[in-house]
Amino acid sequence: MDDDFVIEEDEALKSFLPHGFGKQDVKANVALQIERSKRPSVHATKVYDDGGYGVANQEHGSITANSHKDHDDDQDADDDEDDEDEDDEAEFPVSHELVLKTHERTITSMTLDASGSRLVTGSTDCTVKFHDFASMTPSTLRAFKSVDPTATKTSASSETHPIHHVEFNPVSPTSILVVSALPQVKILSRDGEPTGESVKGDMYLRDMHNTKGHISEITTGTWHPTDRDLCVTAGTDSTLRIWDCSVRMMQKDVIVHKSRAAGSAGRTRMTAVAWGASPQGNSSNLVAAALDGSLVMWGGNGPYTRPSAEIRDAHQRDTWTGGLDISSDGRTVVTRGGDDTIKLWDTRKFKTPISTVTHTSTSSQYPSTDIKYSPTSSSVITGSEEGSLHILNPATLKPELVTPVTPSSPLTTLLWHPKLNQILTGSANAETHVLYNPSISSRGAATVMSRAPKRRHIDDDPNLTTDLSQGLSADAIIAPNGNLSTNRQQHSKPLTGLTASGRSRDPRRPHVPVTTPFAKSQPDEKHVRDNIPLSSMRDEDPREALLKYADKAEKDPIFTGAWRKTQPKTIYAELSDDEEEEGREKKKARQA
């Protein structure tokens, strides 16, 4: 019998057994992860200059012409056109996407710092979320901090307000401008700590030049493009206010917009504002839109007593113009009004629009509907009511590419970051989409998808984690050799919205202690009466308690026993009239 035998290799056992000892490096299949982030097979409409159109197949990253003039006859011309269309598609970073679901309601604003490492979003759920791309992995797409800038105290009666606008300082990325539905604007640090707050003006003053701040809700705001200390806010009190953040949010200038609409009494609501600078060294432009349909422009460096140009009927009256942006060269202004139009204006001939196209507006339901220039001003991006991203030609405002992002949910805010070359969109379904292309985009979402997924730890589940914010034991009372059955029943399955210690996840909700047989609202009276000394004195009348010792003090005096035989009757001193008057005068002087 041959003692030599061969053991067949078992692949399942081989994969189960460790290949080495010590810390094992987790390697990621980057190509597979990026392939998974590729957008599903959707068709984006490509519009040609001569009126034809095509369909861009996102799955294959190409554009196939469906009906284009003079392209069906010549096969060679079709091939050349397909190659050209592929180049057009490659210049837009929309082939892949990263989805963040950190909010609960409509996202109204978003901002990225200059380096593109930190993302801040604001929503109608009254919170500002902070995201850090450097700490994200494909399995940990969440915000590292949530801030409610309008909360003043942790109680159920504290007011919270939706966030209208958030924006990083373009010169100093350590400051964030936060505009909520309040007359005061706040400045937060990069980590969400409040560093400044404007004052509220006197609402009883008629002249807005004499007020120290806004007297009603602020709608939006923005930073100065080159000065790190200046920002401007627009409010419903018909004013624009320029603040100097270096001197404790001191008001520097007040711009009062006098509406000329009939029946407005000279006041209207300011709906949008943009502050753009010219790279040629010329003065910057400050442009604002109002609810009366007007579009006003001032010189960015002042004086602000009179506008340099004004268009009364830029958009229809009583419609919310929420989208406004200035090109990088400062020569054109694009606006998206509530009258279902997008208009292009020339700052040098600020009278009539250069181009006007029809585009369904969502500002009646979502006032923060946005429109933005690309970093090089070579395109204009905006959202639609159907949830599609429209990339428009900056001269004709015709769509160059239309791709769905969140079908059946309108896009409310968007951003095209110059350094990352990625497009970020926020929608009404509380989703943030980061669109990118691995070949032309850098860092940001591309870096996140190239990392290895983090293994889920037991501490990542909040239902299985003890809340240590109130101390080690929080409200629990641990009794040695006690019955812990009640405590186990309460914490074995925590209720929805509660931490493991029984506290509410909402910091605005007060903590309600758990009612137990040993912690009733009314304690046992017999136990208190028998074990606590002098506890019965709480229910007695002090006067009656003293009078019941009067007879005893008279019959058996303790302190006056020495005079019982020599002076049995108490003799009080007799005061003369002068002494009585002197005593009254001293008493009056003491009272005075």
TITI-676021 format. One record per residue (C-alpha): y, z, x; residue in three letters. Coordinates in steps of 0.02 Angstrom, whole numbers, plus 50000, padded with zeros to 5 digits. Each point is the difference from the previous one (the first is absolute). Layout:
N
YZXALA...
//
This chain:
592
500005000050000MET501664994850069ASP501265014450008ASP501514988350011ASP500884997249834PHE501674992849950VAL501205007849872ILE500924987649893GLU501885002149997GLU500705006549837ASP501774993849975GLU500405013249868ALA499435014150114LEU500914992350147LYS501634999449905SER499765017949942PHE499685007750170LEU501525002950112PRO500304988050143HIS500835013350109GLY500725017350005PHE501805006249987GLY501434992349905LYS499594982649937GLN501384987149990ASP500194992449828VAL500224981450016LYS500724989349863ALA499584982449953ASN501804994050000VAL499604982449945ALA499015006449851LEU501345012349948GLN501374987050008ILE498894988049904GLU499805013249864ARG501895001949989SER500174981549968LYS500744996849831ARG498824993749865PRO499894981749956SER501654997649910VAL501024984349985HIS501825000450054ALA501124986249938THR500874989850134LYS501544990549941VAL500564984550094TYR501754993850024ASP499764984349896ASP499395009249845GLY498124999550029GLY498935015350021TYR498405005750082GLY498805014549996VAL499745011350150ALA498245006650013ASN500175017350073GLN498155001250038GLU500054985650122HIS501825001850050GLY500444982049957SER500974990549869ILE499244986049900THR501214988049916ALA499584997549816ASN501384988649943SER501194994350134HIS500934983750000LYS499334985850107ASP498555010150073HIS498524994149899ASP500064982150061ASP499895002750186ASP498605011350068GLN500825001650170ASP501605006049919ALA499005013249908ASP499255006550161ASP501705000950084ASP500715009049849GLU498585012650000ASP500315004150182ASP501855002249965GLU499625011249851ASP498875010950106GLU501455002750119ASP501125004649853ASP498715012449937GLU499795007950172ALA501845004350014GLU499885011949851PHE499015016150030PRO499075000549835VAL498194996550046SER499435018350013HIS500545016049916GLU499905018850013LEU500175010149838VAL500725017649994LEU499785010249841LYS501005015850031THR501195000549851HIS499675003049817GLU501394989549922ARG501084984950034THR500564997850180ILE501884997450002THR500434998650185SER499224999350172MET500614999850179THR499294998350176LEU500785006350160ASP500554987750134ALA498365001650097SER498954997749843GLY498965015750027SER500565010649853ARG500064994649818LEU500965009749867VAL499844996049815THR500905006649846GLY499384999949822SER500405005149822THR498755014250021ASP501475009150085CYS499195000450172THR500304992050170VAL498414996150097LYS499914999050190PHE498684988850079HIS499624998250185ASP499074984350054PHE499545008150166ALA498915013149914SER499214988849868MET498254992950002THR499154988549874PRO499225015449918SER501555011250004THR501374990149915LEU501085014149939ARG501725007750022ALA500165014450122PHE501445008149905LYS500735000149825SER501775006149968VAL500955003049838ASP501824999150057PRO500685005849832THR498935015649981ALA501015015850027THR498715013649966LYS498145001249970THR500005003749814SER499574990849842ALA501824999449943SER500654990750154SER500614982449968GLU499314984850088THR500764982750001HIS499334982750042PRO500394992150168ILE501134984749996HIS500144995250183HIS499365005250172VAL500564991950162GLU499815003550185PHE501574999750106ASN499904983150090PRO500895007050154VAL499285017650003SER498235000749927PRO500065019049992THR501004999849837SER499444994349827ILE501194997149855LEU499235006149836VAL500844995849834VAL499335008349843SER500635000849821ALA501295013150047LEU501854999850048PRO499525005650175GLN499184990150138VAL498895008050131LYS499634996350182ILE498235004050058LEU499325000450174SER498574989250060ARG498795013949951ASP500735002849827GLY501105015150038GLU501725000149914PRO501434998350124THR501484996249888GLY500574998949820GLU501594993449920SER501065010249881VAL500194997449814LYS501714994849936GLY501035008049864ASP499544991349838MET501615005849914TYR501134989850113LEU500504983149934ARG500534992150164ASP498434996750101MET501004999550162HIS500285018849987ASN498175004949981THR499005005550151LYS498404991549943GLY499144990749861HIS500155007849829ILE498484991349924SER498364992150051GLU499884990150162ILE499084983449979THR499774994050179THR500675000850177GLY499844992650174THR500445003250182TRP501334991650105HIS499164986250103PRO500735005750168THR500785017349977ASP498665013549997ARG501135012849915ASP500584990049848LEU499134996749835CYS500584994349829VAL499415005149827THR500284991749832ALA500085010249840GLY500164998649814THR501785007150013ASP500644982650050SER500235004850182THR499324996350173LEU500145014450121ARG499874998850189ILE499335015750085TRP500135005950179ASP498335008350037CYS500585006950167SER501175012549914VAL498865008349872ARG500014985249880MET501894999049987MET500724987049883GLN500954987350103LYS500574987049872ASP499944997649812VAL499934982549926ILE500384999849814VAL499464984249910HIS501104996649850LYS499054990249872SER500974986849904ARG498724998149862ALA500655002849825ALA499665017349933GLY499435007250166SER501565010850027ALA500034994150181GLY498315007750044ARG498254993450022THR498395004150089ARG499694993950177MET498224993350007THR499744993450178ALA500855000450170VAL499694991450167ALA500875002150168TRP499764985350119GLY500654996350174ALA500364983550083SER499154997050170PRO501514990050059GLN501025016050012GLY500984997349840ASN500335014149879SER498595005449888SER499954997249812ASN499735012849864LEU499374992149839VAL499645009049837ALA499444995149826ALA500485008449837ALA499335001449823LEU501454990049930ASP499304984650091GLY501265000050142SER499654997650185LEU501285007650119VAL500194998350189MET501045010550120TRP500254999350186GLY498725011650078GLY501275008550114ASN501335002549866GLY501275002249928PRO499185001749831TYR501535000549888THR499694982249942ARG498434989450003PRO500064984550108SER499114990049864ALA499385003249824GLU498974990149876ILE500165006849823ARG498574990749917ASP498754998750141ALA498635005349879HIS499935003549815GLN500905015649942ARG498985015749962ASP498524993950103THR499385009750150TRP500204990550164THR498795009950108GLY499674987550140GLY501344996650131LEU499884995350184ASP501064992150137ILE499314987550126SER499895004450184SER501484988850043ASP501065007649861GLY500404983349921ARG498965000249842THR499605012849866VAL498524999149881VAL499955009549835THR498675002449868ARG500755004449831GLY499355006649838GLY500454983549915ASP498424991850071ASP500914990950141THR500055000250190ILE501634994150077LYS500554995750176LEU501815003050052TRP501054994950151ASP501095014150068THR501274987350063ARG500224992149827LYS499625015049890PHE500334991949832LYS498544989849935THR498165001050044PRO499234987450120ILE498325000049912SER499355007549839THR498195000949944VAL499145008049851THR498905014950039HIS499385012549872THR500775017150030SER499175017049981THR501585010450024SER500025005349817SER498455010550034GLN500065001850190TYR501835000350060PRO499505000050182SER499364982049995THR500324993650176ASP500394983950094ILE500084998850189LYS500324987950141TYR498694997650135SER500435007150172PRO500654983050059THR500734995549829SER498874984849997SER499245005449833SER500385010949849VAL498655011049925ILE499945007749827THR498725005449872GLY499614994249826SER499535007349833GLU498214994050022GLU499805009350166GLY500184985050115SER500954998850163LEU501244985650004HIS500584993450169ILE501544989349965LEU500984987250099ASN501655008250054PRO501024984349960ALA499274993949836THR499135016049940LEU498474989849957LYS498325008550030PRO499144995350161GLU498515011149965LEU499465010149848VAL498535011750023THR499385013549880PRO499985017850068VAL499775011549850THR499574989449849PRO500705006349834SER501065013150090SER501794995350052PRO500565001450180LEU501485011850006THR500445001450185THR499584990550160LEU500404999350184LEU499724988050145TRP499995009450165HIS500654990050148PRO498985008450137LYS498335000949910LEU500214983349910ASN499185007649847GLN500534999949818ILE499915016249902LEU500035000249810THR500085014149873GLY499474997349821SER500075008549832ALA498185005450012ASN500455011950144ALA499184989350134GLU500754995550169THR499344983950075HIS500254995750183VAL499764981350023LEU499674993850176TYR499214986450102ASN498985005350154PRO500554984950099SER501885002049978ILE500205018549951SER499995014450123SER499625018549981ARG500235008149829GLY498584995249883ALA499184989350134ALA499825015250113THR499335010849859VAL498624987549959MET499514998750184SER499575018650012ARG498325007849968ALA499845008349829PRO500125018850005LYS498475009549943ARG500375010149846ARG500045018550041HIS499685014149878ILE501805005750027ASP500624983449929ASP499415005449827ASP501345011549926PRO498785007049872ASN498975007550140LEU501445006550104THR500805017349987THR501865000449972ASP500715010450144LEU501834997749952SER500075017649926GLN498985008750134GLY498185001450043LEU499435008249839SER501424993949887ALA499835009349835ASP498195004950019ALA499495018350016ILE498415001950100ILE499075016049958ALA498555005350112PRO498345000449906ASN500904993349847GLY499404987749871ASN500594982750053LEU499224990549856SER501664997849911THR500854993650157ASN498604987850035ARG500074993149824GLN501874997050013GLN499974991250168HIS498354990649990SER500814986249898LYS501905000250022PRO500994993449854LEU500924983650011THR501715002450079GLY499545016650083LEU499615004350179THR498475009650055ALA500965016549987SER500484996549820GLY501804995150032ARG500814984749926SER500184984550108ARG501724997349923ASP501245010950097PRO501185000249851ARG498745008949889ARG499985018950013PRO498385008650045HIS499125008549856VAL498885014150063PRO498225000649940VAL499705013249864THR498565011650045THR499365016549926PRO500875009150143PHE501654990649987ALA500545000849818LYS501764998449939SER499875017749924GLN499135012750114PRO498865013649937ASP501155014149940GLU498695013650012LYS499614995550180HIS501855000450045VAL500315016549909ARG498535008750083ASP500164993550178ASN501864997150032ILE501045016050015PRO501525001849887LEU499604983449916SER500335007849828SER501835002650045MET500334981549968ARG499895002549812ASP501005016449989GLU501835002849959ASP500865007450154PRO501115011349895ARG498565007249902GLU499005002350160ALA501395010950071LEU500365009949841LEU498215006149984LYS500275010150161TYR501615008349934ALA499155015349925ASP498925002450153LYS501514999050116ALA500925013049896GLU498565012449990LYS499324998050177ASP501364993150113PRO499444994950172ILE501634996650092PHE501095013649916THR498735014149999GLY501005010250128ALA501445002849876TRP498905004549852ARG500495018650010LYS501744999450079THR500664985349896GLN498874996549852PRO501324989449915LYS500674984950089THR501885000550030ILE500884983550032TYR501624998650098ALA501594998449897GLU501224986550054LEU501895001649979SER501074986349924ASP500614994250171ASP498244998550065GLU499474990249845GLU501464987850021GLU499634998250185GLU498184996449959GLY500504986649873ARG501164991650127GLU498624999750131LYS498824992649872LYS501254986449954LYS500324996150183ALA498154999150031ARG499774988049853GLN501464989250056ALA
//
